[in-house]
Amino acid sequence: MAVARALVNNPSIILADEPTGNLDSASSLEIMALFENLHRDDRTLILVTHEADIAQRAKRLIQMKDGKVVQDKKIG
């Protein structure tokens, strides 16, 4: 429901804090597919996650530790 509320006004930037944190695997994949479609439609997505498999689906990965950037790389 939170994702639907975030998209209702057709934003150009979407901030997602642990959007798959409390979901089962199938629902997580559905949310990530939705985000990938939004990205293809020229939307910017900023996603925070602790899940490595979710993070690896990103185009860019910025890893932080103790409030500092420790890694910034493009993926795929």
PDB file of N, H, CA, C and O in Angstrom:
ATOM      1  N   MET A   1       0.809  -1.177   0.000  1.00  0.00           N
ATOM      2  CA  MET A   1       0.000   0.000   0.000  1.00  0.00           C
ATOM      3  C   MET A   1       0.863   1.256   0.000  1.00  0.00           C
ATOM      4  O   MET A   1       0.509   2.251  -0.633  1.00  0.00           O
ATOM      5  N   ALA A   2       1.984   1.220   0.699  1.00  0.00           N
ATOM      6  H   ALA A   2       2.272   0.412   1.213  1.00  0.00           H
ATOM      7  CA  ALA A   2       2.864   2.398   0.764  1.00  0.00           C
ATOM      8  C   ALA A   2       3.399   2.753  -0.616  1.00  0.00           C
ATOM      9  O   ALA A   2       3.544   3.931  -0.942  1.00  0.00           O
ATOM     10  N   VAL A   3       3.692   1.749  -1.421  1.00  0.00           N
ATOM     11  H   VAL A   3       3.575   0.792  -1.156  1.00  0.00           H
ATOM     12  CA  VAL A   3       4.204   2.000  -2.772  1.00  0.00           C
ATOM     13  C   VAL A   3       3.119   2.675  -3.609  1.00  0.00           C
ATOM     14  O   VAL A   3       3.407   3.621  -4.341  1.00  0.00           O
ATOM     15  N   ALA A   4       1.901   2.211  -3.512  1.00  0.00           N
ATOM     16  H   ALA A   4       1.667   1.442  -2.917  1.00  0.00           H
ATOM     17  CA  ALA A   4       0.791   2.826  -4.259  1.00  0.00           C
ATOM     18  C   ALA A   4       0.612   4.286  -3.875  1.00  0.00           C
ATOM     19  O   ALA A   4       0.416   5.138  -4.742  1.00  0.00           O
ATOM     20  N   ARG A   5       0.677   4.581  -2.587  1.00  0.00           N
ATOM     21  H   ARG A   5       0.837   3.889  -1.883  1.00  0.00           H
ATOM     22  CA  ARG A   5       0.553   5.973  -2.129  1.00  0.00           C
ATOM     23  C   ARG A   5       1.684   6.829  -2.671  1.00  0.00           C
ATOM     24  O   ARG A   5       1.469   7.982  -3.045  1.00  0.00           O
ATOM     25  N   ALA A   6       2.894   6.268  -2.714  1.00  0.00           N
ATOM     26  H   ALA A   6       3.068   5.331  -2.410  1.00  0.00           H
ATOM     27  CA  ALA A   6       4.049   7.019  -3.195  1.00  0.00           C
ATOM     28  C   ALA A   6       3.931   7.345  -4.685  1.00  0.00           C
ATOM     29  O   ALA A   6       4.485   8.345  -5.141  1.00  0.00           O
ATOM     30  N   LEU A   7       3.223   6.520  -5.439  1.00  0.00           N
ATOM     31  H   LEU A   7       2.773   5.707  -5.068  1.00  0.00           H
ATOM     32  CA  LEU A   7       3.148   6.685  -6.889  1.00  0.00           C
ATOM     33  C   LEU A   7       1.917   7.467  -7.358  1.00  0.00           C
ATOM     34  O   LEU A   7       1.843   7.840  -8.529  1.00  0.00           O
ATOM     35  N   VAL A   8       0.969   7.717  -6.487  1.00  0.00           N
ATOM     36  H   VAL A   8       1.029   7.414  -5.536  1.00  0.00           H
ATOM     37  CA  VAL A   8      -0.308   8.291  -6.893  1.00  0.00           C
ATOM     38  C   VAL A   8      -0.168   9.648  -7.589  1.00  0.00           C
ATOM     39  O   VAL A   8      -0.967   9.957  -8.474  1.00  0.00           O
ATOM     40  N   ASN A   9       0.805  10.453  -7.224  1.00  0.00           N
ATOM     41  H   ASN A   9       1.454  10.203  -6.506  1.00  0.00           H
ATOM     42  CA  ASN A   9       0.980  11.772  -7.846  1.00  0.00           C
ATOM     43  C   ASN A   9       2.011  11.773  -8.971  1.00  0.00           C
ATOM     44  O   ASN A   9       2.451  12.834  -9.413  1.00  0.00           O
ATOM     45  N   ASN A  10       2.397  10.585  -9.434  1.00  0.00           N
ATOM     46  H   ASN A  10       2.040   9.723  -9.075  1.00  0.00           H
ATOM     47  CA  ASN A  10       3.311  10.442 -10.558  1.00  0.00           C
ATOM     48  C   ASN A  10       4.639  11.204 -10.345  1.00  0.00           C
ATOM     49  O   ASN A  10       5.009  12.039 -11.170  1.00  0.00           O
ATOM     50  N   PRO A  11       5.344  10.919  -9.254  1.00  0.00           N
ATOM     51  CA  PRO A  11       6.575  11.654  -8.954  1.00  0.00           C
ATOM     52  C   PRO A  11       7.718  11.284  -9.905  1.00  0.00           C
ATOM     53  O   PRO A  11       7.761  10.172 -10.432  1.00  0.00           O
ATOM     54  N   SER A  12       8.635  12.218 -10.115  1.00  0.00           N
ATOM     55  H   SER A  12       8.600  13.121  -9.686  1.00  0.00           H
ATOM     56  CA  SER A  12       9.802  11.936 -10.957  1.00  0.00           C
ATOM     57  C   SER A  12      10.914  11.287 -10.141  1.00  0.00           C
ATOM     58  O   SER A  12      11.791  10.629 -10.700  1.00  0.00           O
ATOM     59  N   ILE A  13      10.885  11.470  -8.820  1.00  0.00           N
ATOM     60  H   ILE A  13      10.172  12.005  -8.366  1.00  0.00           H
ATOM     61  CA  ILE A  13      11.861  10.846  -7.915  1.00  0.00           C
ATOM     62  C   ILE A  13      11.100  10.067  -6.853  1.00  0.00           C
ATOM     63  O   ILE A  13      10.150  10.572  -6.255  1.00  0.00           O
ATOM     64  N   ILE A  14      11.527   8.833  -6.629  1.00  0.00           N
ATOM     65  H   ILE A  14      12.298   8.422  -7.115  1.00  0.00           H
ATOM     66  CA  ILE A  14      10.882   7.975  -5.643  1.00  0.00           C
ATOM     67  C   ILE A  14      11.932   7.567  -4.622  1.00  0.00           C
ATOM     68  O   ILE A  14      12.969   7.011  -4.980  1.00  0.00           O
ATOM     69  N   LEU A  15      11.664   7.843  -3.357  1.00  0.00           N
ATOM     70  H   LEU A  15      10.821   8.295  -3.066  1.00  0.00           H
ATOM     71  CA  LEU A  15      12.540   7.437  -2.263  1.00  0.00           C
ATOM     72  C   LEU A  15      11.910   6.219  -1.599  1.00  0.00           C
ATOM     73  O   LEU A  15      10.772   6.279  -1.134  1.00  0.00           O
ATOM     74  N   ALA A  16      12.648   5.120  -1.557  1.00  0.00           N
ATOM     75  H   ALA A  16      13.572   5.071  -1.935  1.00  0.00           H
ATOM     76  CA  ALA A  16      12.105   3.874  -1.011  1.00  0.00           C
ATOM     77  C   ALA A  16      13.032   3.348   0.082  1.00  0.00           C
ATOM     78  O   ALA A  16      14.142   2.899  -0.203  1.00  0.00           O
ATOM     79  N   ASP A  17      12.578   3.404   1.318  1.00  0.00           N
ATOM     80  H   ASP A  17      11.676   3.769   1.549  1.00  0.00           H
ATOM     81  CA  ASP A  17      13.358   2.948   2.464  1.00  0.00           C
ATOM     82  C   ASP A  17      12.915   1.541   2.830  1.00  0.00           C
ATOM     83  O   ASP A  17      11.836   1.348   3.390  1.00  0.00           O
ATOM     84  N   GLU A  18      13.747   0.563   2.513  1.00  0.00           N
ATOM     85  H   GLU A  18      14.623   0.720   2.058  1.00  0.00           H
ATOM     86  CA  GLU A  18      13.463  -0.854   2.786  1.00  0.00           C
ATOM     87  C   GLU A  18      12.094  -1.285   2.240  1.00  0.00           C
ATOM     88  O   GLU A  18      11.280  -1.822   2.991  1.00  0.00           O
ATOM     89  N   PRO A  19      11.829  -1.057   0.941  1.00  0.00           N
ATOM     90  CA  PRO A  19      10.505  -1.375   0.399  1.00  0.00           C
ATOM     91  C   PRO A  19      10.174  -2.863   0.382  1.00  0.00           C
ATOM     92  O   PRO A  19       9.006  -3.233   0.261  1.00  0.00           O
ATOM     93  N   THR A  20      11.181  -3.716   0.501  1.00  0.00           N
ATOM     94  H   THR A  20      12.129  -3.415   0.599  1.00  0.00           H
ATOM     95  CA  THR A  20      10.932  -5.156   0.488  1.00  0.00           C
ATOM     96  C   THR A  20      11.211  -5.802   1.844  1.00  0.00           C
ATOM     97  O   THR A  20      11.185  -7.027   1.965  1.00  0.00           O
ATOM     98  N   GLY A  21      11.474  -4.997   2.849  1.00  0.00           N
ATOM     99  H   GLY A  21      11.495  -4.002   2.751  1.00  0.00           H
ATOM    100  CA  GLY A  21      11.898  -5.488   4.159  1.00  0.00           C
ATOM    101  C   GLY A  21      10.958  -6.472   4.825  1.00  0.00           C
ATOM    102  O   GLY A  21      11.426  -7.422   5.452  1.00  0.00           O
ATOM    103  N   ASN A  22       9.669  -6.286   4.716  1.00  0.00           N
ATOM    104  H   ASN A  22       9.289  -5.514   4.207  1.00  0.00           H
ATOM    105  CA  ASN A  22       8.711  -7.158   5.403  1.00  0.00           C
ATOM    106  C   ASN A  22       7.909  -8.017   4.436  1.00  0.00           C
ATOM    107  O   ASN A  22       6.818  -8.483   4.763  1.00  0.00           O
ATOM    108  N   LEU A  23       8.456  -8.221   3.248  1.00  0.00           N
ATOM    109  H   LEU A  23       9.343  -7.843   2.982  1.00  0.00           H
ATOM    110  CA  LEU A  23       7.721  -8.971   2.228  1.00  0.00           C
ATOM    111  C   LEU A  23       8.317 -10.352   2.009  1.00  0.00           C
ATOM    112  O   LEU A  23       9.497 -10.578   2.277  1.00  0.00           O
ATOM    113  N   ASP A  24       7.501 -11.269   1.522  1.00  0.00           N
ATOM    114  H   ASP A  24       6.542 -11.086   1.304  1.00  0.00           H
ATOM    115  CA  ASP A  24       8.015 -12.572   1.124  1.00  0.00           C
ATOM    116  C   ASP A  24       8.757 -12.422  -0.204  1.00  0.00           C
ATOM    117  O   ASP A  24       8.686 -11.367  -0.836  1.00  0.00           O
ATOM    118  N   SER A  25       9.452 -13.443  -0.621  1.00  0.00           N
ATOM    119  H   SER A  25       9.510 -14.299  -0.108  1.00  0.00           H
ATOM    120  CA  SER A  25      10.298 -13.384  -1.824  1.00  0.00           C
ATOM    121  C   SER A  25       9.513 -13.027  -3.083  1.00  0.00           C
ATOM    122  O   SER A  25       9.966 -12.210  -3.885  1.00  0.00           O
ATOM    123  N   ALA A  26       8.360 -13.623  -3.256  1.00  0.00           N
ATOM    124  H   ALA A  26       7.993 -14.286  -2.605  1.00  0.00           H
ATOM    125  CA  ALA A  26       7.562 -13.363  -4.463  1.00  0.00           C
ATOM    126  C   ALA A  26       7.106 -11.907  -4.511  1.00  0.00           C
ATOM    127  O   ALA A  26       7.175 -11.272  -5.563  1.00  0.00           O
ATOM    128  N   SER A  27       6.648 -11.379  -3.395  1.00  0.00           N
ATOM    129  H   SER A  27       6.592 -11.895  -2.540  1.00  0.00           H
ATOM    130  CA  SER A  27       6.210  -9.983  -3.352  1.00  0.00           C
ATOM    131  C   SER A  27       7.388  -9.030  -3.561  1.00  0.00           C
ATOM    132  O   SER A  27       7.246  -7.992  -4.208  1.00  0.00           O
ATOM    133  N   SER A  28       8.531  -9.384  -3.020  1.00  0.00           N
ATOM    134  H   SER A  28       8.646 -10.227  -2.495  1.00  0.00           H
ATOM    135  CA  SER A  28       9.739  -8.569  -3.215  1.00  0.00           C
ATOM    136  C   SER A  28      10.096  -8.472  -4.692  1.00  0.00           C
ATOM    137  O   SER A  28      10.448  -7.400  -5.184  1.00  0.00           O
ATOM    138  N   LEU A  29      10.003  -9.592  -5.392  1.00  0.00           N
ATOM    139  H   LEU A  29       9.717 -10.462  -4.992  1.00  0.00           H
ATOM    140  CA  LEU A  29      10.297  -9.598  -6.830  1.00  0.00           C
ATOM    141  C   LEU A  29       9.297  -8.741  -7.601  1.00  0.00           C
ATOM    142  O   LEU A  29       9.669  -8.059  -8.557  1.00  0.00           O
ATOM    143  N   GLU A  30       8.043  -8.772  -7.194  1.00  0.00           N
ATOM    144  H   GLU A  30       7.740  -9.325  -6.418  1.00  0.00           H
ATOM    145  CA  GLU A  30       7.021  -7.946  -7.856  1.00  0.00           C
ATOM    146  C   GLU A  30       7.313  -6.455  -7.656  1.00  0.00           C
ATOM    147  O   GLU A  30       7.198  -5.666  -8.593  1.00  0.00           O
ATOM    148  N   ILE A  31       7.686  -6.080  -6.449  1.00  0.00           N
ATOM    149  H   ILE A  31       7.779  -6.722  -5.687  1.00  0.00           H
ATOM    150  CA  ILE A  31       8.004  -4.679  -6.173  1.00  0.00           C
ATOM    151  C   ILE A  31       9.228  -4.248  -6.982  1.00  0.00           C
ATOM    152  O   ILE A  31       9.241  -3.154  -7.547  1.00  0.00           O
ATOM    153  N   MET A  32      10.242  -5.089  -7.040  1.00  0.00           N
ATOM    154  H   MET A  32      10.231  -5.977  -6.581  1.00  0.00           H
ATOM    155  CA  MET A  32      11.446  -4.737  -7.794  1.00  0.00           C
ATOM    156  C   MET A  32      11.148  -4.649  -9.287  1.00  0.00           C
ATOM    157  O   MET A  32      11.717  -3.799  -9.972  1.00  0.00           O
ATOM    158  N   ALA A  33      10.278  -5.499  -9.805  1.00  0.00           N
ATOM    159  H   ALA A  33       9.816  -6.190  -9.248  1.00  0.00           H
ATOM    160  CA  ALA A  33       9.887  -5.412 -11.216  1.00  0.00           C
ATOM    161  C   ALA A  33       9.153  -4.094 -11.475  1.00  0.00           C
ATOM    162  O   ALA A  33       9.370  -3.450 -12.501  1.00  0.00           O
ATOM    163  N   LEU A  34       8.295  -3.702 -10.552  1.00  0.00           N
ATOM    164  H   LEU A  34       8.119  -4.225  -9.718  1.00  0.00           H
ATOM    165  CA  LEU A  34       7.609  -2.412 -10.664  1.00  0.00           C
ATOM    166  C   LEU A  34       8.623  -1.271 -10.682  1.00  0.00           C
ATOM    167  O   LEU A  34       8.520  -0.370 -11.515  1.00  0.00           O
ATOM    168  N   PHE A  35       9.596  -1.297  -9.779  1.00  0.00           N
ATOM    169  H   PHE A  35       9.679  -2.029  -9.103  1.00  0.00           H
ATOM    170  CA  PHE A  35      10.619  -0.254  -9.738  1.00  0.00           C
ATOM    171  C   PHE A  35      11.437  -0.225 -11.029  1.00  0.00           C
ATOM    172  O   PHE A  35      11.771   0.850 -11.527  1.00  0.00           O
ATOM    173  N   GLU A  36      11.757  -1.387 -11.566  1.00  0.00           N
ATOM    174  H   GLU A  36      11.486  -2.260 -11.161  1.00  0.00           H
ATOM    175  CA  GLU A  36      12.510  -1.433 -12.826  1.00  0.00           C
ATOM    176  C   GLU A  36      11.699  -0.828 -13.968  1.00  0.00           C
ATOM    177  O   GLU A  36      12.254  -0.134 -14.820  1.00  0.00           O
ATOM    178  N   ASN A  37      10.402  -1.082 -13.994  1.00  0.00           N
ATOM    179  H   ASN A  37       9.952  -1.646 -13.302  1.00  0.00           H
ATOM    180  CA  ASN A  37       9.540  -0.464 -15.009  1.00  0.00           C
ATOM    181  C   ASN A  37       9.479   1.047 -14.842  1.00  0.00           C
ATOM    182  O   ASN A  37       9.519   1.784 -15.827  1.00  0.00           O
ATOM    183  N   LEU A  38       9.383   1.505 -13.617  1.00  0.00           N
ATOM    184  H   LEU A  38       9.350   0.906 -12.817  1.00  0.00           H
ATOM    185  CA  LEU A  38       9.374   2.947 -13.360  1.00  0.00           C
ATOM    186  C   LEU A  38      10.679   3.584 -13.819  1.00  0.00           C
ATOM    187  O   LEU A  38      10.680   4.676 -14.386  1.00  0.00           O
ATOM    188  N   HIS A  39      11.783   2.900 -13.571  1.00  0.00           N
ATOM    189  H   HIS A  39      11.782   2.013 -13.110  1.00  0.00           H
ATOM    190  CA  HIS A  39      13.083   3.421 -14.000  1.00  0.00           C
ATOM    191  C   HIS A  39      13.154   3.509 -15.528  1.00  0.00           C
ATOM    192  O   HIS A  39      13.699   4.472 -16.069  1.00  0.00           O
ATOM    193  N   ARG A  40      12.615   2.526 -16.210  1.00  0.00           N
ATOM    194  H   ARG A  40      12.172   1.744 -15.771  1.00  0.00           H
ATOM    195  CA  ARG A  40      12.571   2.558 -17.677  1.00  0.00           C
ATOM    196  C   ARG A  40      11.733   3.725 -18.183  1.00  0.00           C
ATOM    197  O   ARG A  40      11.946   4.219 -19.291  1.00  0.00           O
ATOM    198  N   ASP A  41      10.782   4.159 -17.368  1.00  0.00           N
ATOM    199  H   ASP A  41      10.610   3.758 -16.469  1.00  0.00           H
ATOM    200  CA  ASP A  41       9.936   5.314 -17.717  1.00  0.00           C
ATOM    201  C   ASP A  41      10.564   6.628 -17.258  1.00  0.00           C
ATOM    202  O   ASP A  41       9.864   7.623 -17.069  1.00  0.00           O
ATOM    203  N   ASP A  42      11.884   6.628 -17.079  1.00  0.00           N
ATOM    204  H   ASP A  42      12.452   5.820 -17.232  1.00  0.00           H
ATOM    205  CA  ASP A  42      12.659   7.828 -16.710  1.00  0.00           C
ATOM    206  C   ASP A  42      12.344   8.378 -15.323  1.00  0.00           C
ATOM    207  O   ASP A  42      12.395   9.589 -15.110  1.00  0.00           O
ATOM    208  N   ARG A  43      12.027   7.517 -14.405  1.00  0.00           N
ATOM    209  H   ARG A  43      11.986   6.533 -14.579  1.00  0.00           H
ATOM    210  CA  ARG A  43      11.865   7.939 -13.010  1.00  0.00           C
ATOM    211  C   ARG A  43      13.160   7.628 -12.271  1.00  0.00           C
ATOM    212  O   ARG A  43      13.812   6.620 -12.546  1.00  0.00           O
ATOM    213  N   THR A  44      13.521   8.478 -11.353  1.00  0.00           N
ATOM    214  H   THR A  44      12.992   9.296 -11.130  1.00  0.00           H
ATOM    215  CA  THR A  44      14.688   8.251 -10.506  1.00  0.00           C
ATOM    216  C   THR A  44      14.227   7.550  -9.241  1.00  0.00           C
ATOM    217  O   THR A  44      13.281   7.988  -8.587  1.00  0.00           O
ATOM    218  N   LEU A  45      14.902   6.456  -8.899  1.00  0.00           N
ATOM    219  H   LEU A  45      15.671   6.100  -9.430  1.00  0.00           H
ATOM    220  CA  LEU A  45      14.574   5.719  -7.687  1.00  0.00           C
ATOM    221  C   LEU A  45      15.797   5.686  -6.780  1.00  0.00           C
ATOM    222  O   LEU A  45      16.897   5.338  -7.209  1.00  0.00           O
ATOM    223  N   ILE A  46      15.588   6.049  -5.539  1.00  0.00           N
ATOM    224  H   ILE A  46      14.695   6.332  -5.191  1.00  0.00           H
ATOM    225  CA  ILE A  46      16.624   5.937  -4.522  1.00  0.00           C
ATOM    226  C   ILE A  46      16.089   4.942  -3.509  1.00  0.00           C
ATOM    227  O   ILE A  46      15.080   5.181  -2.846  1.00  0.00           O
ATOM    228  N   LEU A  47      16.787   3.824  -3.405  1.00  0.00           N
ATOM    229  H   LEU A  47      17.607   3.630  -3.943  1.00  0.00           H
ATOM    230  CA  LEU A  47      16.302   2.710  -2.600  1.00  0.00           C
ATOM    231  C   LEU A  47      17.328   2.383  -1.525  1.00  0.00           C
ATOM    232  O   LEU A  47      18.514   2.233  -1.819  1.00  0.00           O
ATOM    233  N   VAL A  48      16.883   2.274  -0.304  1.00  0.00           N
ATOM    234  H   VAL A  48      15.919   2.396  -0.065  1.00  0.00           H
ATOM    235  CA  VAL A  48      17.731   1.859   0.808  1.00  0.00           C
ATOM    236  C   VAL A  48      17.361   0.428   1.144  1.00  0.00           C
ATOM    237  O   VAL A  48      16.185   0.103   1.313  1.00  0.00           O
ATOM    238  N   THR A  49      18.375  -0.431   1.241  1.00  0.00           N
ATOM    239  H   THR A  49      19.330  -0.167   1.104  1.00  0.00           H
ATOM    240  CA  THR A  49      18.113  -1.824   1.590  1.00  0.00           C
ATOM    241  C   THR A  49      19.321  -2.430   2.289  1.00  0.00           C
ATOM    242  O   THR A  49      20.454  -1.990   2.096  1.00  0.00           O
ATOM    243  N   HIS A  50      19.063  -3.439   3.095  1.00  0.00           N
ATOM    244  H   HIS A  50      18.142  -3.796   3.252  1.00  0.00           H
ATOM    245  CA  HIS A  50      20.123  -4.242   3.699  1.00  0.00           C
ATOM    246  C   HIS A  50      20.210  -5.604   3.006  1.00  0.00           C
ATOM    247  O   HIS A  50      21.031  -6.440   3.382  1.00  0.00           O
ATOM    248  N   GLU A  51      19.372  -5.825   2.003  1.00  0.00           N
ATOM    249  H   GLU A  51      18.705  -5.145   1.697  1.00  0.00           H
ATOM    250  CA  GLU A  51      19.315  -7.101   1.303  1.00  0.00           C
ATOM    251  C   GLU A  51      20.223  -7.067   0.073  1.00  0.00           C
ATOM    252  O   GLU A  51      19.965  -6.313  -0.865  1.00  0.00           O
ATOM    253  N   ALA A  52      21.276  -7.872   0.072  1.00  0.00           N
ATOM    254  H   ALA A  52      21.485  -8.484   0.834  1.00  0.00           H
ATOM    255  CA  ALA A  52      22.261  -7.867  -1.015  1.00  0.00           C
ATOM    256  C   ALA A  52      21.626  -8.215  -2.359  1.00  0.00           C
ATOM    257  O   ALA A  52      21.979  -7.615  -3.374  1.00  0.00           O
ATOM    258  N   ASP A  53      20.692  -9.177  -2.389  1.00  0.00           N
ATOM    259  H   ASP A  53      20.405  -9.665  -1.565  1.00  0.00           H
ATOM    260  CA  ASP A  53      20.091  -9.566  -3.665  1.00  0.00           C
ATOM    261  C   ASP A  53      19.240  -8.440  -4.250  1.00  0.00           C
ATOM    262  O   ASP A  53      19.153  -8.305  -5.471  1.00  0.00           O
ATOM    263  N   ILE A  54      18.627  -7.650  -3.416  1.00  0.00           N
ATOM    264  H   ILE A  54      18.697  -7.760  -2.424  1.00  0.00           H
ATOM    265  CA  ILE A  54      17.858  -6.497  -3.892  1.00  0.00           C
ATOM    266  C   ILE A  54      18.815  -5.415  -4.384  1.00  0.00           C
ATOM    267  O   ILE A  54      18.595  -4.832  -5.446  1.00  0.00           O
ATOM    268  N   ALA A  55      19.859  -5.144  -3.635  1.00  0.00           N
ATOM    269  H   ALA A  55      20.038  -5.618  -2.772  1.00  0.00           H
ATOM    270  CA  ALA A  55      20.837  -4.119  -4.006  1.00  0.00           C
ATOM    271  C   ALA A  55      21.503  -4.432  -5.345  1.00  0.00           C
ATOM    272  O   ALA A  55      21.798  -3.516  -6.113  1.00  0.00           O
ATOM    273  N   GLN A  56      21.739  -5.689  -5.630  1.00  0.00           N
ATOM    274  H   GLN A  56      21.499  -6.433  -5.007  1.00  0.00           H
ATOM    275  CA  GLN A  56      22.412  -6.068  -6.871  1.00  0.00           C
ATOM    276  C   GLN A  56      21.562  -5.823  -8.109  1.00  0.00           C
ATOM    277  O   GLN A  56      22.070  -5.901  -9.228  1.00  0.00           O
ATOM    278  N   ARG A  57      20.301  -5.532  -7.934  1.00  0.00           N
ATOM    279  H   ARG A  57      19.888  -5.469  -7.026  1.00  0.00           H
ATOM    280  CA  ARG A  57      19.427  -5.235  -9.078  1.00  0.00           C
ATOM    281  C   ARG A  57      19.519  -3.777  -9.508  1.00  0.00           C
ATOM    282  O   ARG A  57      18.956  -3.386 -10.530  1.00  0.00           O
ATOM    283  N   ALA A  58      20.231  -2.978  -8.725  1.00  0.00           N
ATOM    284  H   ALA A  58      20.688  -3.296  -7.894  1.00  0.00           H
ATOM    285  CA  ALA A  58      20.359  -1.546  -9.009  1.00  0.00           C
ATOM    286  C   ALA A  58      21.339  -1.294 -10.152  1.00  0.00           C
ATOM    287  O   ALA A  58      22.147  -2.156 -10.498  1.00  0.00           O
ATOM    288  N   LYS A  59      21.254  -0.111 -10.724  1.00  0.00           N
ATOM    289  H   LYS A  59      20.598   0.589 -10.444  1.00  0.00           H
ATOM    290  CA  LYS A  59      22.193   0.330 -11.755  1.00  0.00           C
ATOM    291  C   LYS A  59      23.420   0.969 -11.121  1.00  0.00           C
ATOM    292  O   LYS A  59      24.495   1.001 -11.721  1.00  0.00           O
ATOM    293  N   ARG A  60      23.254   1.472  -9.914  1.00  0.00           N
ATOM    294  H   ARG A  60      22.382   1.445  -9.427  1.00  0.00           H
ATOM    295  CA  ARG A  60      24.347   2.094  -9.175  1.00  0.00           C
ATOM    296  C   ARG A  60      24.199   1.709  -7.717  1.00  0.00           C
ATOM    297  O   ARG A  60      23.097   1.726  -7.170  1.00  0.00           O
ATOM    298  N   LEU A  61      25.312   1.362  -7.092  1.00  0.00           N
ATOM    299  H   LEU A  61      26.207   1.349  -7.537  1.00  0.00           H
ATOM    300  CA  LEU A  61      25.303   0.934  -5.701  1.00  0.00           C
ATOM    301  C   LEU A  61      26.209   1.850  -4.890  1.00  0.00           C
ATOM    302  O   LEU A  61      27.403   1.961  -5.166  1.00  0.00           O
ATOM    303  N   ILE A  62      25.640   2.493  -3.904  1.00  0.00           N
ATOM    304  H   ILE A  62      24.669   2.403  -3.680  1.00  0.00           H
ATOM    305  CA  ILE A  62      26.400   3.325  -2.984  1.00  0.00           C
ATOM    306  C   ILE A  62      26.289   2.671  -1.617  1.00  0.00           C
ATOM    307  O   ILE A  62      25.203   2.582  -1.045  1.00  0.00           O
ATOM    308  N   GLN A  63      27.417   2.218  -1.104  1.00  0.00           N
ATOM    309  H   GLN A  63      28.300   2.291  -1.570  1.00  0.00           H
ATOM    310  CA  GLN A  63      27.435   1.527   0.180  1.00  0.00           C
ATOM    311  C   GLN A  63      27.970   2.481   1.244  1.00  0.00           C
ATOM    312  O   GLN A  63      28.964   3.177   1.038  1.00  0.00           O
ATOM    313  N   MET A  64      27.286   2.494   2.380  1.00  0.00           N
ATOM    314  H   MET A  64      26.479   1.929   2.547  1.00  0.00           H
ATOM    315  CA  MET A  64      27.681   3.378   3.470  1.00  0.00           C
ATOM    316  C   MET A  64      27.974   2.573   4.727  1.00  0.00           C
ATOM    317  O   MET A  64      27.397   1.511   4.963  1.00  0.00           O
ATOM    318  N   LYS A  65      28.878   3.105   5.514  1.00  0.00           N
ATOM    319  H   LYS A  65      29.346   3.967   5.322  1.00  0.00           H
ATOM    320  CA  LYS A  65      29.181   2.515   6.817  1.00  0.00           C
ATOM    321  C   LYS A  65      29.486   3.656   7.765  1.00  0.00           C
ATOM    322  O   LYS A  65      30.288   4.536   7.451  1.00  0.00           O
ATOM    323  N   ASP A  66      28.856   3.643   8.910  1.00  0.00           N
ATOM    324  H   ASP A  66      28.205   2.929   9.166  1.00  0.00           H
ATOM    325  CA  ASP A  66      29.058   4.683   9.923  1.00  0.00           C
ATOM    326  C   ASP A  66      28.858   6.085   9.353  1.00  0.00           C
ATOM    327  O   ASP A  66      29.581   7.019   9.703  1.00  0.00           O
ATOM    328  N   GLY A  67      27.863   6.219   8.467  1.00  0.00           N
ATOM    329  H   GLY A  67      27.276   5.460   8.183  1.00  0.00           H
ATOM    330  CA  GLY A  67      27.518   7.518   7.921  1.00  0.00           C
ATOM    331  C   GLY A  67      28.437   8.025   6.815  1.00  0.00           C
ATOM    332  O   GLY A  67      28.313   9.174   6.391  1.00  0.00           O
ATOM    333  N   LYS A  68      29.350   7.193   6.346  1.00  0.00           N
ATOM    334  H   LYS A  68      29.451   6.260   6.690  1.00  0.00           H
ATOM    335  CA  LYS A  68      30.280   7.601   5.299  1.00  0.00           C
ATOM    336  C   LYS A  68      30.170   6.659   4.096  1.00  0.00           C
ATOM    337  O   LYS A  68      29.934   5.461   4.254  1.00  0.00           O
ATOM    338  N   VAL A  69      30.343   7.212   2.901  1.00  0.00           N
ATOM    339  H   VAL A  69      30.535   8.185   2.772  1.00  0.00           H
ATOM    340  CA  VAL A  69      30.334   6.397   1.686  1.00  0.00           C
ATOM    341  C   VAL A  69      31.624   5.601   1.631  1.00  0.00           C
ATOM    342  O   VAL A  69      32.713   6.174   1.679  1.00  0.00           O
ATOM    343  N   VAL A  70      31.508   4.285   1.530  1.00  0.00           N
ATOM    344  H   VAL A  70      30.623   3.820   1.491  1.00  0.00           H
ATOM    345  CA  VAL A  70      32.692   3.420   1.434  1.00  0.00           C
ATOM    346  C   VAL A  70      32.826   2.807   0.043  1.00  0.00           C
ATOM    347  O   VAL A  70      33.878   2.273  -0.306  1.00  0.00           O
ATOM    348  N   GLN A  71      31.753   2.886  -0.751  1.00  0.00           N
ATOM    349  H   GLN A  71      30.898   3.321  -0.468  1.00  0.00           H
ATOM    350  CA  GLN A  71      31.793   2.346  -2.099  1.00  0.00           C
ATOM    351  C   GLN A  71      30.736   3.031  -2.944  1.00  0.00           C
ATOM    352  O   GLN A  71      29.618   3.274  -2.490  1.00  0.00           O
ATOM    353  N   ASP A  72      31.103   3.335  -4.169  1.00  0.00           N
ATOM    354  H   ASP A  72      32.011   3.137  -4.538  1.00  0.00           H
ATOM    355  CA  ASP A  72      30.169   3.947  -5.126  1.00  0.00           C
ATOM    356  C   ASP A  72      30.521   3.366  -6.480  1.00  0.00           C
ATOM    357  O   ASP A  72      31.543   3.729  -7.063  1.00  0.00           O
ATOM    358  N   LYS A  73      29.688   2.466  -6.991  1.00  0.00           N
ATOM    359  H   LYS A  73      28.857   2.171  -6.518  1.00  0.00           H
ATOM    360  CA  LYS A  73      30.005   1.852  -8.290  1.00  0.00           C
ATOM    361  C   LYS A  73      28.756   1.639  -9.123  1.00  0.00           C
ATOM    362  O   LYS A  73      27.647   1.486  -8.613  1.00  0.00           O
ATOM    363  N   LYS A  74      28.986   1.636 -10.430  1.00  0.00           N
ATOM    364  H   LYS A  74      29.888   1.761 -10.844  1.00  0.00           H
ATOM    365  CA  LYS A  74      27.915   1.305 -11.368  1.00  0.00           C
ATOM    366  C   LYS A  74      27.867  -0.201 -11.524  1.00  0.00           C
ATOM    367  O   LYS A  74      28.896  -0.877 -11.491  1.00  0.00           O
ATOM    368  N   ILE A  75      26.667  -0.717 -11.693  1.00  0.00           N
ATOM    369  H   ILE A  75      25.832  -0.168 -11.719  1.00  0.00           H
ATOM    370  CA  ILE A  75      26.473  -2.162 -11.819  1.00  0.00           C
ATOM    371  C   ILE A  75      25.815  -2.421 -13.185  1.00  0.00           C
ATOM    372  O   ILE A  75      24.953  -1.668 -13.638  1.00  0.00           O
ATOM    373  N   GLY A  76      26.246  -3.483 -13.800  1.00  0.00           N
ATOM    374  H   GLY A  76      26.946  -4.094 -13.432  1.00  0.00           H
ATOM    375  CA  GLY A  76      25.631  -3.921 -15.062  1.00  0.00           C
ATOM    376  C   GLY A  76      25.633  -2.895 -16.063  1.00  0.00           C
ATOM    377  O   GLY A  76      25.150  -3.116 -17.174  1.00  0.00           O
TER     378      GLY A  76
END
